[in-house]
């Protein structure tokens, strides 16, 4: 109160106003300064909270139906092959991983195998904030599904949680034991081509709008997944059937040291 009275006295002396008017002006000044200080404090607090946000702990298995996600889930958990069918329910379990019979285990890691049906992608996207990393499984034999792979990857890579948390992704080309499996370069080139088409199409649709959260790559350059991804991304060849999963174990060991 004494501080306000002091401000009021200075205002009265400088402006030549009555004491009542000086008191009102003094209180207005105090309120304005207090409001500005509160806004600054809220901004600082928000910035600190945002900086502290970290990725979750899930290893999220994503990909199209039939890509081999569920087989990989059981291979990682049990070390055995399981005949699986497409499901509308996610599989979730926490377990130790053993890359080989004579290798040391590591973990436990909580792994979620999320169904690849298109109508469930919205729910899968809700789990991205909980992911420590993503294992995206691609059927290396199915060229026709690569457009769908590209569309799904575009949705993932422009998701706010991925952009903020820079969640690492392993693009694992499965079924490479088959003679008809496409090479890694072919798969990447197809994905790049499809994503470039989507990028141009969406850029035209969003012309004049804020594109920061929905536009990938660098304007004027053709899109390249490995070079232009907003988060770390690796590509590998695996075979769940032949138990050739070393790149998966290496990637997971990096994410869960």
N, C-alpha and C positions, 0 to 999 in steps of 0.2 A: 504494500500500500504506500509506504514511504517513497518507493521508487516511482510509482505512478504520480504521486504528488509532486515529486521533483520534476518529472517530465512536464506535468501541467504548468508548473511555475515557469519553466523555460519557454513553453509555448505562449503563455500569457505575456511574458516580457518581450518576446520577439514579434508576436503578431498584434499585440495590443488589444486582445480580446478579453472578455469577462472571465472570471474564475470558473463559472459553470461551463462555458464553452470550452475553455482550456481543459477542463476535466474530461469532457466528452471526447475531444480530439486526442487526448493522452490515452484514453482507453481504446479508441479506435486504432491508434498506432501499436499498442500492446497486442491487440487481437490480430492485426495484420502480420506483425512480426512472428507471433506464436503460430499462426496458420502456415506461414512460409517455412518455419523451422520444422513443423510437423510433416509437411510435404517432402522436405529434404530427407528427414529421418525415415519416412516410409520408402522413399526411393532407394536409400542405402540398404535398408533391411531387405527389400525385395531383391536387390542385386546380390546380397550375401547369400540369401536362401537359394537363388537360382544357381550360383556358383557351387553350392554344396550338393546339388542334385547329382546323383550317380546312377549308373546302370543297376538293374536288378541282378538276380542270381540264376535265372533260368537259362538253360541251353535249349533254344527253340528250334525244333525241326519243322521246316516248311517245304512246300513244293506241291506239284500237281498230284492228282490221284494216279496211282500206278507207278509213281517214280521210284518207289522202294523205301519210303520213309519209315513205314512200320517195321519192315524187315531189318532196317538199320537200327531202329530203336531196340529190338530184341537181340540183335547181334551185340550191341553195345552193353546191354544189361546182362544177358544170359550167355553170350558167346555161342549161341546156337541159331540155326535157321528155323524160321516159323512161317508156315503158309498162312498168309494174311489176306484179308479182303478189305475193300474200302469201307471206312466207318464214318459216322457222323459225330462221333464222340472223341475228344482228345485222349491220348494216353499220357499219363504223368507218373513219374517215379523218381526216386532219389537212390543212386547206387554208386558203388566204386567201379572204376574202369580198369581193366587189365588188357593192355595192348597185345600181349602174347603170354603163353603159359609160363615162360621164364622171366617175364617182365614184372616190375613193381607196379602195384596198383596206385591209383591216385583218385582223389575225390573225397567224399561223395559229391556228385553233381546231380542237380535236379534237372531232368530232361523231360521236355514236353513234345510229343508228336501230335501236331495239329492237323486235322483233316484238310485235304486239298480242294474240297468242293468250293466252287465260286461263291455260292450263297453264304458260306461261313467265313469269308475273308474279312468281313467287317469285325467279327468277333476275334479273329486271329490278330487283327491290327490292334485290338485293345490290349493284347499281351505284350506288345513290343516294348512298352515301358518297363516291363518286368524282366526283359531279356538281358543277359550279360553278353550273349553272342547268338548268332543265327546260323544254323546249318541249313542251307537251301539246297535241296536235292533235285537234280535234273535227270530225266530219263534220256541218256545219251543216244538211245536208239530211235526215239520218237521225234522226228523232225517237225511233224505237224503241230506239236504242242509247244514249240519254242516261241511262237507268237504269244501264247498264253503266259509262258514263263516271263517274257519281256514285260507284258502288261502288269503282272504281279510284282515284278521287281521295281517297276516304275512307281507303283503305289507305295511300296515299302520305302524306297529311297527318297520319296518326297513327304513321308510321314513326319510330323513335327517331332515326335520322340526320337526318331532315327537322326534327324538333322541336329537336334540338340545334344544327344548323348553319343553320337558317332559310334553306334553299335557295330562291332566287327562282324563281317559276314564271310562265310566260306561257301562258295558255289561249287558243290560237289557233283560231278558228272558220273552218275551211277550206270551200272550194267555194261561197263567197258569190256567185260569178258566176252560179250557177244560180237560176232564177226560183223554185224550190221551197225555196230555202235559208231556214232560220228566222232571224229577227232575233237579235241578240246578247242582248237583254233576255229573249226567250222562252227561249233556251238557258240563261241564268243562272237564271231562275225555275224551270225544270224541274230543274236540278241542285240548287238550294237545296231544293226540295220533296222530292226523293229522298233527299238527304243528311239532311234533318230526320227522315224516316221511319227511316232507318238509325240515326241518333243515338238516337232514342227507343227503338228496339228493342234496341240494344246496351246502353243505360243500364239497361234492365229486366233484361237477361241478366246484367250485371255488378253488380247491386245488392248492396251490402255488400262489394264488392271494391275494390281500388285501380284507379280509372278514369283516372288521370292521363295514361297513354299511349294511351288508346283512346277518349277522349271529346272531341268537338269542340264549340266554341261556348261559350256562357254559359248556365248553368242558368236556366230561366224565360224565355228569349228564343228565338224561332224562328231557326234557323240561316241565316246569310247568308254565302256563300262569301267575298266580297270583304272583309266586315267582320270575320269571325271566323276567317279562315285563320291558322294559327300561323306562317306565313311570308309574305313579300311575294308578292302574286299580281296579275297584270294580265290583262286580257281584250282581245282584238282580233279584227278580221275580216280574213281573207286569202283569196287565191285563187292556188293553185299553178299552175293552168291558165293564168290570165291574167297570171302573173308579178307579182301584187300582193302583194309580200312585205315591203314597207317596215317594218311593225311588227316583223317578225322581226329585220331588220337593226338597227333602233333598239334593240331589247331586247338583242341580242347585243353591240352596241357599248357599252352600259351595263355589261354584265357583264365585258367584256374591254377595259378602257380602254387 
